[in-house]
Amino acid sequence: MDALELLVQRRSASRLAEPAPEGDVLQNILRAAMRAPDHGSLQPWRFTLIEGEGRDRFSQLLEQAAREAGEDDKRIEKARTAPFRAPLIITVVAHCEQHHKVPLWEQEMSAGCAVMAMQMAALAQGFNGIWRSGVLTESPVVRTAFGCREQDKIVGFLYLGTPQLKSSTTLSVVDPAPFVRRF
């Protein structure tokens, strides 16, 4: 698949199983993230890999965060089981610094671009994933566990693995016209 086809055919995969990207494949995914647009060369991102027994610890963390947020039993269970959706999860934190030329929002966007680059690199190598965020990215319990400072933001959890469902149909071509205007 060439680069343009990869971009216009990209779809997230929510059903992921072993194997997870590892070795050179995983290094390529992380290297792709490091090429995200980065005004000021601040490298405003930090990655935490969660796999193996780390998923058990992450499960306990999300369950605790959901309980402390006062979630109902159904949401607590969903939080507890979330880490088992994929064999590898990469938590991406926008590690932001006050800068006279680069506002915090731009640093957060850069970290978001890193997530997209990682998912595209995974897809290019035969894997796939899904980018998840939600209320637990703002949880003080979760933020503390990932070493977030006040100005940092968890931009999401990138779940990666081997896709279990193959699309039987080709994606329709998306017409960008309704989303575009000329100035």
C-alpha positions in Angstrom: 0.0 0.0 0.0 1.5 3.4 -1.0 1.5 6.3 1.4 -1.5 8.1 -0.1 -3.6 5.0 -0.1 -2.6 4.3 3.5 -3.8 7.7 4.5 -7.2 7.8 2.6 -8.0 4.1 3.5 -7.1 4.4 7.3 -9.6 3.0 9.7 -9.3 2.4 13.4 -9.5 -1.3 14.5 -11.2 -1.9 17.9 -10.7 -5.6 18.0 -7.0 -6.3 18.5 -5.2 -9.4 19.5 -1.7 -10.8 19.8 0.8 -10.3 18.5 1.6 -6.8 19.3 4.2 -4.8 17.5 7.7 -5.4 18.9 11.3 -5.1 18.1 12.1 -3.2 14.9 8.4 -2.8 14.1 7.8 -1.1 17.5 10.9 1.1 17.1 9.6 2.2 13.7 6.3 3.2 15.3 8.1 5.2 18.0 10.5 6.8 15.4 7.4 7.9 13.3 6.0 9.6 16.4 9.3 11.5 16.8 8.7 13.0 13.3 5.5 14.7 14.2 5.3 18.5 13.5 7.2 20.2 16.4 7.5 24.0 16.3 10.5 25.0 18.3 11.9 21.4 18.5 10.4 21.0 21.9 9.6 17.3 21.6 6.5 17.8 23.7 5.5 14.2 24.1 6.2 11.3 26.4 5.3 7.7 25.7 4.5 5.0 28.2 4.3 1.4 26.9 1.8 -0.8 28.6 2.0 -4.5 27.9 2.0 -7.9 29.7 1.5 -7.5 33.4 1.5 -3.7 32.9 -2.0 -4.1 31.6 -3.1 -5.6 34.9 -1.6 -2.6 36.8 -3.3 -0.2 34.2 -6.6 -2.0 34.8 -6.4 -1.5 38.5 -5.5 2.2 37.9 -8.4 2.8 35.6 -10.8 1.0 38.0 -9.6 3.2 40.9 -9.9 6.3 38.8 -13.5 5.4 37.8 -14.4 4.7 41.4 -13.0 7.9 42.6 -14.9 9.8 39.9 -18.1 8.3 41.2 -18.9 6.3 38.1 -21.6 3.6 38.2 -20.8 -0.1 38.3 -21.1 -0.5 34.5 -18.5 2.3 33.8 -16.2 1.0 36.5 -16.3 -2.5 34.8 -15.7 -0.9 31.4 -12.7 1.0 32.8 -11.3 -2.2 34.5 -11.5 -4.2 31.3 -10.3 -1.5 28.9 -6.6 -2.5 29.0 -7.4 -5.9 27.7 -8.7 -4.6 24.3 -5.2 -4.9 22.9 -1.8 -6.5 23.7 0.0 -3.1 23.7 -1.1 0.4 24.8 0.9 3.5 24.4 -0.1 6.3 26.6 0.8 9.7 25.1 1.3 12.7 27.3 1.7 16.2 25.9 4.7 17.2 28.0 4.3 21.0 27.7 6.6 23.8 28.5 6.0 27.6 28.7 7.5 29.0 25.6 7.5 32.5 24.1 6.8 31.2 20.6 5.0 27.9 21.0 1.7 28.0 22.9 0.6 25.0 25.0 -2.2 24.2 22.6 0.3 23.8 19.8 2.4 21.4 21.9 -0.7 19.3 22.6 -1.5 19.2 18.9 2.0 18.0 18.3 1.5 15.2 20.7 -1.7 14.3 18.9 0.1 14.2 15.6 2.6 11.8 17.2 -0.4 9.5 18.0 -1.6 9.6 14.4 1.9 9.0 13.1 2.3 5.9 15.3 -1.1 4.5 14.2 -0.1 5.0 10.5 3.3 3.4 11.1 1.6 0.4 12.8 -0.8 0.1 9.8 2.0 0.3 7.3 3.6 -2.7 9.0 0.5 -4.9 9.2 -0.8 -3.9 12.6 -3.5 -1.5 13.6 -5.0 0.3 16.5 -7.4 2.7 17.9 -6.9 6.0 19.7 -8.9 6.3 22.9 -9.3 9.2 25.2 -12.2 10.2 27.5 -12.8 11.4 31.0 -10.2 9.1 32.6 -7.4 11.1 30.8 -8.3 14.0 33.1 -8.4 11.9 36.2 -6.0 13.1 38.9 -5.3 9.4 39.7 -4.3 8.6 36.1 -2.5 11.9 35.6 -0.4 11.2 38.7 0.4 7.7 37.6 1.8 9.0 34.3 3.8 11.7 35.9 1.8 14.6 34.5 2.5 18.1 35.7 -0.2 20.8 35.9 0.6 21.9 32.3 0.7 18.4 30.8 -2.2 16.6 29.1 -2.8 13.0 28.4 -3.8 13.2 24.8 -4.8 9.5 24.7 -4.2 5.8 24.8 -3.2 4.2 21.6 -4.2 0.5 21.6 -2.1 -1.5 19.2 -2.2 -5.1 18.0 -3.2 -7.4 15.2 -6.6 -6.6 13.8 -9.2 -9.3 14.2 -11.8 -8.1 11.7 -11.0 -7.7 8.1 -13.2 -5.2 6.2 -15.1 -7.0 3.5 -15.8 -3.8 1.7 -13.6 -1.1 0.3 -14.2 2.2 2.1 -16.2 4.7 0.1 -14.3 7.7 -1.1 -14.9 10.6 1.3 -15.8 13.9 -0.4 -14.0 16.6 1.4 -16.0 19.4 -0.3 -18.6 19.9 2.6 -15.7 20.5 5.0 -13.7 22.9 2.8 -14.2 26.6 2.0 -12.0 29.0 0.2 -10.9 32.3 1.6 
